[in-house]
Amino acid sequence: MARKDYYDDPGAPAPNSIVAAASAIVTNEKGEILLHRRTDNDLWALPGGGMEFGESIADTVVREVHEETGLHVTPKYVIAVYSDPKHVFAYTDGEVRQEFSVCVACEIIGGDLKISSESQELSFVDPSDVGNLRMHPRIHARIVDYLQDVRGGLNPTST
């Protein structure tokens, strides 16, 4: 199913759905950030997706990272909640979702990188190169927020 993202676009369709979702910042030992190029919109993004019945948001992020990348992760801390009503995404089935996503920093605990039906390409990207990729500005904002936390010395797990 194809997807088109809109941000602050007066021509965007009105949302008809809100789905709790999670996205993940997964880094390797070099501090590079795991990104995937989505099959539904051809943009680079963080792994993540919609919450299913019976899941916590932590379960969602663990499942989505594994489904989209092959890696097993453990959630460490919440970076932020993203719920900007100016960001909507329209699917070919008529659903138009308003953004509602919890972004979570995660640690790799196993698995092997593998492309999924949702990912046409996977890459660990140096933070200084993220701005060179075709990416929705709301995904870029999540990475910037994470980097500000890391560079500012924020480590919620160490307090």
Disulfide bonds with the S-S distance in Angstrom:
none
